[in-house]
Amino acid sequence: MRLVDANQTLDHLRTPPIACLWHNRLALSMWIWKHLRRYCAFSAGLVALISASHDGGILARVLRFFKVEAVRGSTSRRGAQALLELTSWTDRGYVIAITPDGPRGPRYRVHDGILALAQVSGRPIVPVSSKVGWKLCLKSWDRFQVPLPFARCEVRIGEPLIVPRHATDQERESLRHELTRRMMELTSDD
């Protein structure tokens, strides 16, 4: 596994970012955090937004094993409460991880929650994606990728995106398209 462009992108961060990762690339998330942590040494840790579903409960318990905190919620369940909880975690100095197209998709479509959090917290959104050379793609809505043993994995980090605190709805929509563009620039499904 190798990290691409992390030095150029993350060295100038002064505040713990909001990491933006597609839902179908979650299998590498703990490995990614292990390597990104050195660029976020000033952070208190990692908090992940996890679905309020039964499957999300299982994932939250697994993440506790890795010392990752979980906030439960999504666009369809507990969204407003999750945004408030995530804001309090940003105030305490944590990096936030969000899959902007989860938990139900559509695949590669950025929902508004990540932009709302960036707007109220003032935190930059850092696009993160990966390319796995040898993998299984599940027949789920997101075509979840499971890296196979000895697969070459490349983690790609994009330029941070800032959402101004006083952004209008039109500006946020434009920034949503820009975040999608930056994420897709890093994403390869071959």
C-alpha positions in Angstrom: 0.0 0.0 0.0 1.2 3.5 -0.7 0.0 7.0 0.1 -0.1 9.4 -2.9 0.2 13.2 -2.6 -0.2 13.3 1.2 2.8 15.5 1.8 1.8 18.2 -0.5 -1.8 18.2 0.5 -1.8 17.7 4.3 1.4 19.4 5.5 -0.3 22.9 5.5 -3.3 21.8 7.5 -3.6 23.8 10.8 -6.8 22.2 12.1 -8.1 18.7 12.1 -10.0 18.1 8.8 -13.2 16.4 7.8 -12.1 13.3 5.8 -14.4 12.5 2.9 -14.3 8.9 1.7 -16.6 7.0 -0.6 -18.7 4.3 1.1 -17.4 1.5 -1.1 -13.8 2.2 0.0 -14.4 1.7 3.7 -12.4 -1.5 3.9 -9.2 0.4 3.9 -10.3 3.2 6.3 -8.4 2.1 9.3 -5.2 1.7 7.3 -5.8 5.1 5.8 -6.3 6.6 9.3 -3.1 5.0 10.6 -1.1 6.8 7.9 -3.0 10.1 7.9 -2.7 10.4 11.7 0.9 11.6 11.4 -0.3 14.6 9.4 -3.0 15.2 12.0 -0.8 14.8 15.1 -2.5 17.9 16.6 -5.9 16.1 16.6 -7.4 14.4 19.6 -8.4 11.3 17.5 -10.9 10.2 14.9 -14.7 10.3 14.9 -16.7 8.6 12.2 -20.3 9.2 11.1 -22.0 5.8 11.1 -25.5 4.9 10.0 -28.1 4.5 12.7 -29.0 1.1 11.3 -28.3 -2.4 12.7 -25.3 -2.8 10.4 -24.0 0.6 11.6 -24.2 -0.6 15.2 -21.9 -3.5 14.3 -19.4 -1.2 12.6 -19.5 1.2 15.6 -18.5 -1.7 17.9 -15.7 -2.7 15.6 -14.4 0.9 15.4 -14.3 1.1 19.2 -11.6 -1.7 19.0 -9.5 0.8 16.9 -10.2 3.6 19.4 -12.4 5.4 16.9 -15.5 7.2 18.2 -18.8 6.9 16.4 -21.6 9.3 15.9 -24.8 7.6 14.7 -27.0 9.2 12.0 -27.5 9.7 8.3 -29.6 11.7 5.9 -32.6 9.6 6.6 -32.3 9.0 10.4 -31.0 11.3 13.2 -29.3 13.6 10.7 -29.8 16.9 12.6 -28.8 15.3 15.9 -25.7 13.8 14.3 -24.7 17.2 12.9 -24.9 18.7 16.4 -22.8 15.8 17.9 -20.2 16.1 15.1 -19.9 19.8 15.7 -19.1 19.2 19.4 -16.5 16.7 18.4 -14.8 19.2 16.1 -14.8 21.7 19.0 -12.8 19.1 20.9 -10.2 18.8 18.2 -11.1 15.5 16.5 -10.8 14.6 12.8 -14.2 13.7 11.4 -14.7 10.9 8.8 -17.8 10.9 6.6 -18.9 8.8 3.6 -20.9 11.5 1.7 -22.7 8.9 -0.4 -23.7 6.6 2.4 -25.4 4.7 3.9 -27.7 4.1 0.9 -26.4 6.1 -2.0 -26.6 6.7 -4.8 -23.0 5.7 -5.3 -20.6 8.6 -5.7 -23.2 11.3 -5.0 -22.3 13.8 -2.3 -25.1 14.5 0.1 -25.4 17.9 1.9 -24.4 16.8 5.4 -20.7 17.0 4.9 -21.0 20.5 3.5 -23.2 21.6 6.4 -20.7 20.3 8.9 -17.8 22.1 7.1 -19.8 25.3 7.0 -20.7 25.4 10.7 -17.4 24.1 12.0 -15.0 26.0 9.7 -13.1 22.7 9.0 -11.7 21.9 5.6 -13.0 18.9 3.8 -10.1 16.6 2.6 -11.1 14.3 -0.3 -9.7 10.7 0.1 -10.0 7.8 -2.2 -8.2 4.6 -3.1 -7.3 2.4 -6.0 -7.1 -1.3 -5.3 -5.4 -3.5 -7.9 -6.9 -6.8 -6.9 -10.3 -6.8 -5.3 -13.8 -8.3 -5.0 -16.7 -6.0 -5.8 -19.8 -6.9 -3.9 -23.2 -6.8 -5.5 -24.4 -4.0 -3.2 -25.7 -0.5 -4.1 -22.1 0.9 -3.8 -20.2 -2.1 -5.3 -18.3 -2.3 -2.0 -14.6 -3.1 -2.6 -12.8 -5.8 -0.6 -9.1 -5.8 -1.2 -7.7 -9.3 -1.8 -4.4 -10.6 -0.2 -1.3 -9.1 -1.8 -3.3 -6.5 -3.7 -1.6 -3.2 -4.6 -3.4 -0.4 -2.9 -2.9 3.3 -3.5 -4.5 5.9 -1.3 -5.1 9.3 -3.0 -5.5 12.6 -1.1 -7.0 15.7 -2.8 -6.8 19.4 -2.1 -8.9 20.5 0.9 -12.2 22.3 0.2 -13.4 25.1 2.4 -17.1 25.9 2.8 -17.5 29.6 3.9 -19.5 30.1 7.0 -21.9 32.5 5.2 -22.2 30.4 2.0 -25.6 30.7 0.3 -27.6 27.7 -0.9 -26.4 28.3 -4.4 -22.8 28.5 -3.3 -23.2 25.3 -1.3 -24.6 23.5 -4.3 -21.6 24.7 -6.4 -19.3 23.5 -3.7 -21.1 20.1 -3.6 -20.4 19.7 -7.3 -16.8 20.8 -6.8 -16.3 18.2 -4.0 -17.8 15.5 -6.2 -15.4 16.5 -9.0 -12.4 16.4 -6.7 -13.5 13.0 -5.3 -14.1 11.5 -8.8 -10.7 12.9 -9.9 -9.1 10.6 -7.2 -11.4 7.6 -7.9 -10.7 4.8 -10.3 -12.9 1.6 -10.5 -10.7 -0.4 -12.8 
